[in-house]
Amino acid sequence: MRTGSCMLLAALLAAAGCGGSGGSYGSGPTNTGGSTSTQIAVKNNLFDPSSTTVPVGSTVTWTWAAGSVLHNVTFSDGPKSADQSSGTYARTFNTAGTYSYNCTIHPGMNGSVKVQ
């Protein structure tokens, strides 16, 4: 193998070994853009879909995947779910705008709801 190929292989193997503790990890988001879903799965280290667009008055529900580790849904405008590893959290959006949220336990685990 060439040096560049070896370095790429080593980087891919190192990335595959990374992760949090416990539980199985999702294979990644199945819908990363253009979603109009009101259902969001909370998987290990990602929201699926990570962003969605819904009409004013919609209720969006986050559902923790089986075997998920501890996560939360925390909005930049204040509301938040409990820290939990199962169950659901729902929020109704009565005003147009873009609402960003994240899991405060896992930096980089974030999403948004665009309401129009």
FIMAR-122889 format. One record per atom (N, C-alpha, C): x, y, z. Coordinates in pm, whole numbers, plus 50000, padded with zeros to 5 digits. Layout:
residues N
XYZ;...
This chain:
residues 116
500834988250000;500005000050000;500875012450000;500385022849936;501085035549940;500855042250074;501765051450109;501685058250238;500345065450254;499865072450149;498585079550158;497435070150185;497455058250121;496395048550143;496435043150284;497615040850336;497755035850473;497245046150573;497555058850549;497105069250640;495575070350638;494985069450519;493535070050508;492885058250580;493435046350561;492895034550627;493005035950779;494125040950828;494315042750972;493305052851027;493065063750953;492115073850998;490695068151002;490325060350901;488995054250899;488815044451013;489835036551042;489745026951153;489655034051286;490395044951302;490345052651426;488955058751445;488385064251339;487055070251348;485995059851380;486135047851326;485165037251351;485195032851496;486325034251562;486445030051701;485975040351801;485685052551757;485265063351846;483795061651883;483435067051995;482025066952034;481895068552182;480695070552227;480415071952369;480335058352434;479985058352560;479925045752632;478545039652621;478505026652609;477265019152614;476385020552492;475575010452469;474565010952364;475105009152224;474215005952135;474605004851995;474425018351929;475155020751825;475115033551758;474335032551629;473585043051599;472835043651475;473775044451357;473285040951240;474115041251121;474185055251062;473605064951126;473625078651077;472215082851040;472065095551015;470735100350982;470235094450851;468955091350848;468395085950725;467805097150641;467655108950700;467115120250625;467735132850681;468715138450612;469455149850664;468975163250610;468035163350520;467565176150468;466235174350397;465465184950394;464205184550323;463095177350398;463295174250522;462295166950599;461125176050636;459945170150636;458745176850686;458115168250796;458935159850857;458455150650959;458205157751091;457185153151163;456945157851299;457435147551400;458105137151351;458655126551436;460175126451422;460885127951532;462345128051530;462835117151625;463725108651575;464315098051657;465555103551726;465665100751855;466855104151932;467685091451937;468725091051858;469605079451851;470895082851924;471765073251934;473035075852001;473875085551919;473965097751972;474775108651919;474225115151793;472925113751764;472315121051653;470805121551665;470255131851603;468815133151588;468495129551443;467435121751420;467115117051285;465645119351254;465305129051167;466205137951094;466725149051185;467845154951147;468435165351232;467735178751212;467065180551099;466295192751078;465015189451002;463995197151032;462695194950969;461965208250955;461015208550864;460185220450842;458735216350862;458035223850946;456635220450978;455775233150973;454465231450956;453565243050959;453365248351102;453025261251112;452685267351241;451575258951305;451675256651434;450695248751508;451025234051519;452125229751457;452515215551460;453145211851593;452935199251631;453615193551746;454655183851693;455895185951735;456995177051697;457315168351817;457495155351791;457775145851899;459125139251876;459955139551979;461245132651979;461055119652055;461495108551995;461355095352055;462735089052069;463075085052191;464365078852218;464375064652161;465395061352085;465535048052025;465865037852134;465445025452111;465745014652206;467255013552224;467695012252346;469115010752375;469885023752373;469175034852365;469825047952359;470465051352494;471555058852489;472165063752612;471455076652653;471835082452762;471215094452816;471385106252721;470255112752684;470245124552597;469175134152647;469215146452593;468135155952616;467925163952489;466825171152484;466515180252374;466395193952440;467385202752413;467425215852476;467395226652369;466385235352376;466225245952277;466965258552320;467495265852221;468205278252251;467275288852308;465945287652285;465005297352340;464435293152476;464995282352536;464615278952672;464065265252700;462975260952634;462385248052670;463355236452654;463195226352739;464045214552729;463355202252784;463815190852737;463335178052791;464155174452913;463725164052980;464545158353086;465715150853023;466765148453102;467815139253059;467215125353070;467155117952958;466495105052959;467125095852856;466895082852872;467415072852778;466285065352708;465035068852739;463875062752673;462705072452685;461655069452611;460455077652619;460365087752507;459575098252531;459345108452429;459375122352492;459485132252405;459355146252442;458655153152325;457665161652352;456935168452247;456905183452273;456925191052163;456795205552172;455915210252057;454975219152089;454115225151988;454685238851951;454725241451820;455305253751767;454185262451709;453835273251782;452735281951742;453175294751672;454485296851661;455015308851600;456045305151494;455955311651377;456915309051270;458325312951314;459315305851263;460705308551294;461525295851287;462795297151315;463675285451319;464115283451463;463905271451513;464185267951652;465335257951655;466475262351704;467645253551715;467605246251847;468075233751845;468135225751968;469385217151965;469745212152081;470905203252093;470755194252214;471645184652223;471775176452343;472935182252421;472665187352541;473745193652619;474735183452674;474385170752670;475285160252717;476325156752611;475955158252483;476815154152371;477045165852276;478145173352294;478445184552203;478445179852057;477865187951972;477785184651829;476525177351791;475755172851889;474475166051862;473405176951861;473015181451741;472075192751733;471145191251615;470165200051612;469185200151505;468395213051506;467405213751418;466565225551412;465175222051358;464215230051401;462855229051351;462515242651288;462235242451159;461805254751091;460285254351086;459655264951138;458205265751144;457765276851049;456865273350957;456395283450859;454915282150832;
